[in-house]
Amino acid sequence: MLNAIEIAPKIWWVGGLDWNERSFHGYTTERGITYNAYLIMDEKVTLIDTAKATFADEFIQRISQVVDPSKIDVVITNHVEMDHSGCLPKIHELAPNAKIYATAPAGVNEIRAHYGIEGVEGVKTGDSISIGERTLHFVATPMVHWPDNMVTWCPEEGILFSNDAFGQHFASTKRFDDENDLCEVFKQAKKYYANIVWPYGAQVQKAMGALGGLDIKLIAPSHGVIWRSHIPEILEKYQAWSTYQMEERAVVVFDSMWHSTEAMAREICDAFIREGVPAELIDVKHMHVSDIMLEMSDARYVACGSPTLNSNMMPTMAGFLTYMRGLSPNNAGRIGIAFGSYGWAPLGPKQVYAEMENAKFQMAAPVIAQQWIPSAENLSQLQETVVKAIEAARA
């Protein structure tokens, strides 16, 4: 039988470990995924969230190590997305009298739509329930990152069951932050934020405001490790990420056919470096879009380049820019540069420019389009564009 792990007195982690998952909605999960669920043994046996449906056997085994699943009295559904709630029908089958709580009306409606389960109790910010020695308080966090999201606070234990907030796609048998490679944990937390939560900074700020002043001893998210030793640090990072604080660095993203656009990209990257701005050169053929988002999420300068192919930008750049635009927040402080080469029509670079404008970049210059092979003079002009962009940003 698979083991449950006690994370606090009479509170157990009973989730699932998905070691082999490598994609979540097009976001690469190279370190796997955990589906965290928590069992509280009190006068009312309480389950907080479930797991992805394919992990039902593993999930039920872990619960059964602590208690007969039929003894569950309360189920808290912080989020109805199926990697969180996929085992809810199984729990409803095993413990049909258990009271299910979710946000009203979004969570109640989503449970009905997904599983046909009726009689779910709707809760809102400020509501609470007693489960015996402990009380559970609910705070709705809509659009972090679905309309139904909420977090659950247990003041007696100082545990914030934080749902998607503060999570990471990171599979590990070690349940706490301080038991793992902290650099990797923070990297995966940042990648998770950049690819899932980034557009919702205002909502994150509102949620953090509602949680301000709590004496938090553990943050138990729905994915990844539990925070206990580095709570101030992850709170500080969420404050920075959700207010779109940027670092003075550049990311240059491109694709190229016969190296002309690549030559422009290298010149732009080197121009940033000469001006004292750390820069990273990324060929989209060699880095996944979700990893590019990790690199660019807090970069002040982003330059994107494509040649023209069949009257369009390169499909690789189109895919990246579409993915990026879906996540990109409205933050005019980010500086954009669009560039590229062409043979007989500069349509590819123009499309890049249009997509960056749509993503609310402050464009540093008109589109930079070079026919055929850029000369030394052309490349020198690129340097001037970069210098002007930096000077404008620092003014």
C-alpha positions as CSV (number, residue, x, y, z in Angstrom):
1,M,0.0,0.0,0.0
2,L,1.3,3.5,-0.9
3,N,2.2,5.7,2.0
4,A,0.4,8.8,3.2
5,I,2.8,11.4,4.7
6,E,2.0,13.3,7.9
7,I,2.8,17.0,7.3
8,A,1.5,18.2,10.7
9,P,-0.2,16.5,13.6
10,K,-3.1,14.5,12.2
11,I,-2.8,16.1,8.8
12,W,-1.7,13.9,6.0
13,W,-0.6,14.4,2.4
14,V,-2.5,11.8,0.4
15,G,-1.9,13.0,-3.2
16,G,-0.5,11.4,-6.4
17,L,3.0,11.5,-7.9
18,D,3.0,11.8,-11.7
19,W,6.7,11.1,-12.4
20,N,6.4,10.7,-16.2
21,E,4.1,13.6,-17.2
22,R,6.0,15.9,-19.5
23,S,3.3,18.3,-20.7
24,F,0.5,20.4,-19.1
25,H,-1.5,22.4,-21.6
26,G,1.5,22.7,-23.8
27,Y,3.8,23.7,-20.9
28,T,6.7,21.3,-20.5
29,T,6.9,19.6,-17.1
30,E,10.3,18.1,-17.2
31,R,10.3,17.3,-13.5
32,G,6.9,15.7,-13.5
33,I,3.8,16.8,-11.5
34,T,2.3,16.2,-8.1
35,Y,-1.4,16.2,-7.4
36,N,-1.5,17.3,-3.8
37,A,-4.5,16.4,-1.6
38,Y,-4.6,16.7,2.2
39,L,-6.5,14.6,4.8
40,I,-7.3,16.2,8.2
41,M,-8.2,13.7,11.0
42,D,-10.6,15.6,13.3
43,E,-14.1,15.1,14.6
44,K,-15.1,15.5,11.0
45,V,-12.7,13.7,8.7
46,T,-11.9,16.3,6.1
47,L,-10.3,15.9,2.7
48,I,-8.9,19.0,0.9
49,D,-8.9,18.4,-2.9
50,T,-8.4,15.1,-4.7
51,A,-6.2,14.2,-7.6
52,K,-6.2,13.5,-11.4
53,A,-8.6,10.7,-12.2
54,T,-5.9,8.4,-13.5
55,F,-4.3,8.5,-10.0
56,A,-7.5,7.3,-8.2
57,D,-6.0,4.0,-7.1
58,E,-2.9,5.7,-5.7
59,F,-5.0,8.4,-4.0
60,I,-7.4,5.9,-2.4
61,Q,-4.6,3.7,-1.2
62,R,-3.0,6.7,0.6
63,I,-6.2,7.7,2.3
64,S,-6.9,4.1,3.3
65,Q,-3.6,4.0,5.1
66,V,-5.0,6.6,7.5
67,V,-8.8,6.0,7.5
68,D,-11.5,4.1,5.7
69,P,-12.5,6.5,2.8
70,S,-16.2,5.9,3.6
71,K,-15.5,7.8,6.9
72,I,-14.8,11.1,5.2
73,D,-17.3,13.7,6.4
74,V,-16.2,16.8,4.5
75,V,-14.6,17.4,1.1
76,I,-13.2,20.9,0.3
77,T,-12.9,21.5,-3.4
78,N,-10.6,24.5,-3.7
79,H,-10.5,24.2,-7.5
80,V,-12.5,22.1,-10.0
81,E,-9.9,21.8,-12.8
82,M,-9.6,18.0,-13.4
83,D,-6.0,17.6,-12.2
84,H,-7.4,18.8,-8.8
85,S,-10.9,17.2,-8.8
86,G,-10.7,14.2,-11.0
87,C,-11.1,11.8,-8.1
88,L,-14.1,13.6,-6.7
89,P,-16.7,11.2,-8.2
90,K,-14.8,8.3,-6.6
91,I,-14.8,10.0,-3.2
92,H,-18.5,10.8,-3.7
93,E,-19.1,7.1,-4.5
94,L,-17.2,5.9,-1.4
95,A,-18.5,8.5,1.0
96,P,-21.9,9.5,-0.4
97,N,-22.8,11.4,2.8
98,A,-19.8,13.6,2.8
99,K,-20.5,17.3,2.5
100,I,-18.8,18.9,-0.4
101,Y,-17.8,22.6,-0.3
102,A,-16.8,24.8,-3.2
103,T,-17.1,28.4,-4.2
104,A,-20.5,29.9,-5.0
105,P,-21.6,30.0,-7.6
106,A,-18.6,29.1,-9.9
107,G,-17.3,26.0,-8.0
108,V,-20.8,24.6,-7.4
109,N,-21.7,25.1,-11.1
110,E,-18.5,23.6,-12.3
111,I,-18.8,20.4,-10.2
112,R,-22.3,20.0,-11.5
113,A,-21.1,20.5,-15.1
114,H,-18.1,18.2,-14.9
115,Y,-19.5,15.4,-12.7
116,G,-23.3,15.8,-12.3
117,I,-22.9,16.0,-8.5
118,E,-25.7,18.0,-6.9
119,G,-26.0,19.4,-3.4
120,V,-22.6,21.0,-3.2
121,E,-22.5,23.7,-0.5
122,G,-21.4,27.1,-1.9
123,V,-19.0,29.2,0.2
124,K,-17.6,32.7,-0.2
125,T,-14.8,34.8,1.3
126,G,-15.4,35.1,5.1
127,D,-17.2,31.8,5.4
128,S,-15.9,29.1,7.7
129,I,-16.8,25.7,9.1
130,S,-15.8,23.9,12.3
131,I,-14.5,20.3,11.9
132,G,-13.9,19.8,15.6
133,E,-10.6,21.1,17.1
134,R,-10.0,23.0,13.9
135,T,-11.9,25.5,11.8
136,L,-11.5,26.1,8.1
137,H,-11.8,29.6,6.7
138,F,-12.4,30.2,3.0
139,V,-11.0,33.0,0.8
140,A,-12.2,33.1,-2.8
141,T,-9.3,33.8,-5.3
142,P,-11.2,34.1,-8.6
143,M,-9.0,33.9,-11.7
144,V,-6.0,32.6,-9.9
145,H,-6.4,30.9,-12.3
146,W,-10.0,29.8,-12.8
147,P,-13.2,31.6,-11.7
148,D,-13.9,29.0,-9.0
149,N,-10.5,29.1,-7.2
150,M,-10.3,29.6,-3.5
151,V,-7.8,28.9,-0.7
152,T,-8.5,27.3,2.7
153,W,-7.0,28.6,5.9
154,C,-6.6,26.6,9.1
155,P,-5.6,29.0,11.9
156,E,-5.1,26.4,14.6
157,E,-2.3,24.9,12.6
158,G,-1.2,27.9,10.6
159,I,-1.6,26.1,7.4
160,L,-2.7,27.8,4.2
161,F,-4.0,25.3,1.7
162,S,-3.2,27.6,-1.2
163,N,-4.5,25.7,-4.3
164,D,-2.6,26.8,-7.4
165,A,-0.9,29.7,-5.7
166,F,2.7,29.1,-4.7
167,G,2.7,25.7,-6.6
168,Q,5.3,24.1,-8.9
169,H,5.1,21.3,-11.3
170,F,7.8,19.2,-9.6
171,A,7.5,15.6,-8.6
172,S,9.5,14.6,-5.5
173,T,9.1,12.1,-2.6
174,K,10.3,14.8,-0.3
175,R,7.3,16.9,0.6
176,F,8.9,20.1,2.0
177,D,10.9,23.0,0.4
178,D,13.8,22.5,2.7
179,E,14.2,18.8,1.8
180,N,14.7,19.6,-1.9
181,D,17.1,21.5,-4.1
182,L,15.9,25.0,-3.3
183,C,17.2,26.5,-6.6
184,E,15.2,23.9,-8.5
185,V,12.1,24.5,-6.4
186,F,12.2,28.3,-7.0
187,K,12.9,27.8,-10.7
188,Q,9.9,25.5,-11.0
189,A,7.7,27.9,-9.0
190,K,8.7,30.7,-11.4
191,K,8.1,28.6,-14.5
192,Y,4.7,27.6,-13.0
193,Y,3.8,31.3,-12.4
194,A,5.0,32.4,-15.8
195,N,3.0,29.8,-17.7
196,I,-0.2,29.6,-15.7
197,V,-0.7,32.6,-13.3
198,W,1.2,35.4,-15.0
199,P,-1.8,37.1,-16.7
200,Y,-3.6,37.4,-13.3
201,G,-1.3,39.7,-11.3
202,A,-4.2,42.0,-10.2
203,Q,-6.1,39.0,-8.9
204,V,-3.0,37.6,-7.2
205,Q,-2.5,41.0,-5.5
206,K,-6.1,41.0,-4.3
207,A,-5.7,37.5,-2.9
208,M,-2.5,38.3,-1.1
209,G,-4.1,41.3,0.4
210,A,-6.9,39.2,1.8
211,L,-4.3,36.8,3.3
212,G,-2.2,39.6,4.8
213,G,-1.4,39.4,8.5
214,L,-1.9,35.6,8.8
215,D,0.6,33.7,10.9
216,I,1.4,31.2,8.2
217,K,3.5,28.2,9.3
218,L,2.9,26.0,6.2
219,I,1.8,26.8,2.7
220,A,0.4,23.6,1.2
221,P,-0.2,24.1,-2.5
222,S,-2.0,21.8,-4.9
223,H,1.2,21.0,-6.9
224,G,4.8,20.6,-5.8
225,V,6.4,20.9,-2.4
226,I,5.0,22.4,0.8
227,W,6.6,25.6,2.0
228,R,7.7,25.7,5.6
229,S,11.2,27.2,5.8
230,H,11.2,29.7,2.9
231,I,7.7,31.2,3.2
232,P,8.9,34.8,3.3
233,E,11.0,34.2,0.2
234,I,8.1,32.8,-1.9
235,L,5.8,35.5,-0.7
236,E,8.3,38.1,-1.7
237,K,8.7,36.5,-5.2
238,Y,4.9,36.4,-5.7
239,Q,4.8,40.1,-4.7
240,A,7.4,40.9,-7.4
241,W,5.9,38.6,-10.0
242,S,2.3,39.8,-9.5
243,T,3.3,43.5,-9.7
244,Y,5.3,42.7,-12.9
245,Q,8.6,43.9,-11.5
246,M,11.3,43.6,-14.2
247,E,15.0,43.1,-14.2
248,E,17.4,45.1,-16.3
249,R,18.1,42.3,-18.8
250,A,17.1,41.3,-22.3
251,V,15.8,38.2,-24.1
252,V,16.3,37.9,-27.9
253,V,14.0,35.3,-29.5
254,F,14.3,34.4,-33.2
255,D,14.1,31.8,-35.9
256,S,16.1,32.0,-39.1
257,M,16.3,30.2,-42.5
258,W,19.7,31.2,-44.0
259,H,21.2,33.0,-41.0
260,S,20.3,36.6,-41.9
261,T,17.8,37.0,-39.1
262,E,20.2,35.1,-36.9
263,A,22.9,37.6,-37.6
264,M,20.5,40.4,-36.7
265,A,19.6,38.6,-33.5
266,R,23.2,38.1,-32.5
267,E,24.0,41.8,-33.1
268,I,21.0,42.9,-31.0
269,C,22.0,40.5,-28.2
270,D,25.6,41.7,-28.3
271,A,24.5,45.3,-28.3
272,F,22.6,44.8,-25.1
273,I,25.6,43.2,-23.5
274,R,27.9,46.1,-24.6
275,E,25.5,48.5,-22.9
276,G,25.8,46.5,-19.6
277,V,22.4,44.7,-20.0
278,P,22.6,40.9,-19.5
279,A,21.1,39.2,-22.5
280,E,20.1,35.8,-23.6
281,L,19.9,34.6,-27.2
282,I,17.1,32.0,-27.9
283,D,16.6,30.1,-31.1
284,V,12.9,28.9,-30.9
285,K,13.9,25.7,-32.6
286,H,16.0,24.7,-29.6
287,M,13.9,25.9,-26.6
288,H,10.3,25.1,-25.7
289,V,7.9,28.1,-25.5
290,S,7.2,27.4,-21.8
291,D,10.9,27.7,-21.0
292,I,11.1,30.9,-23.1
293,M,8.3,32.3,-20.9
294,L,10.4,31.5,-17.8
295,E,13.3,33.5,-19.2
296,M,11.3,36.5,-20.4
297,S,8.7,36.8,-17.7
298,D,10.7,39.5,-15.8
299,A,13.0,40.8,-18.6
300,R,12.6,44.5,-19.4
301,Y,13.6,44.1,-23.0
302,V,12.3,41.5,-25.4
303,A,13.4,41.4,-29.1
304,C,11.7,39.0,-31.5
305,G,12.7,38.2,-35.0
306,S,11.6,36.2,-38.0
307,P,12.2,36.1,-41.7
308,T,9.4,35.9,-44.2
309,L,8.3,32.5,-45.3
310,N,5.4,32.1,-47.7
311,S,4.2,35.7,-47.0
312,N,4.2,35.0,-43.2
313,M,6.5,34.9,-40.3
314,M,8.1,31.5,-39.5
315,P,5.5,29.0,-38.0
316,T,7.8,28.5,-35.0
317,M,7.7,32.3,-34.2
318,A,4.0,32.4,-34.8
319,G,3.5,29.6,-32.3
320,F,5.7,31.2,-29.7
321,L,4.1,34.7,-30.1
322,T,0.6,33.2,-29.9
323,Y,1.5,31.4,-26.7
324,M,3.2,34.5,-25.3
325,R,0.3,36.8,-26.2
326,G,-2.1,34.5,-24.3
327,L,0.0,34.9,-21.1
328,S,1.3,38.4,-21.6
329,P,0.0,41.0,-19.1
330,N,-0.8,44.6,-20.0
331,N,2.5,46.1,-18.8
332,A,3.7,49.1,-20.9
333,G,7.0,49.1,-19.0
334,R,8.2,46.2,-21.2
335,I,10.3,47.3,-24.2
336,G,9.9,45.4,-27.5
337,I,11.9,45.2,-30.6
338,A,10.7,43.4,-33.8
339,F,13.1,42.5,-36.5
340,G,13.8,40.1,-39.3
341,S,15.0,39.5,-42.9
342,Y,13.1,39.0,-46.1
343,G,13.6,38.3,-49.8
344,W,10.9,40.2,-51.6
345,A,8.3,41.3,-49.0
346,P,8.9,42.2,-45.3
347,L,5.7,40.5,-44.2
348,G,7.3,38.2,-41.5
349,P,8.9,41.0,-39.5
350,K,5.8,43.1,-39.8
351,Q,3.7,40.3,-38.4
352,V,6.1,39.9,-35.5
353,Y,5.7,43.7,-34.8
354,A,1.9,43.4,-34.9
355,E,1.9,40.5,-32.4
356,M,4.2,42.3,-30.0
357,E,2.0,45.4,-30.2
358,N,-1.1,43.2,-29.5
359,A,0.8,41.8,-26.4
360,K,1.1,45.4,-25.1
361,F,4.8,45.9,-25.5
362,Q,6.1,49.4,-25.7
363,M,7.8,49.2,-29.1
364,A,11.2,50.9,-29.1
365,A,11.3,51.4,-32.9
366,P,9.4,50.7,-36.1
367,V,9.8,47.2,-37.4
368,I,13.4,46.5,-38.4
369,A,13.3,44.6,-41.7
370,Q,16.4,43.8,-43.7
371,Q,16.3,42.5,-47.3
372,W,18.5,39.6,-48.0
373,I,21.8,39.7,-46.1
374,P,22.5,42.5,-43.6
375,S,25.6,44.5,-44.2
376,A,28.0,45.8,-41.6
377,E,26.2,49.1,-41.8
378,N,22.8,47.5,-41.3
379,L,24.1,45.7,-38.2
380,S,25.5,48.9,-36.9
381,Q,22.1,50.5,-37.2
382,L,20.7,47.7,-35.0
383,Q,23.2,48.6,-32.3
384,E,21.9,52.2,-32.4
385,T,18.3,51.0,-32.0
386,V,19.3,49.0,-28.9
387,V,21.1,51.9,-27.4
388,K,18.1,54.2,-28.0
389,A,15.8,51.6,-26.5
390,I,17.9,51.4,-23.3
391,E,18.3,55.2,-23.0
392,A,14.5,55.6,-23.4
393,A,13.8,53.0,-20.7
394,R,16.2,54.6,-18.3
395,A,15.1,58.1,-18.8
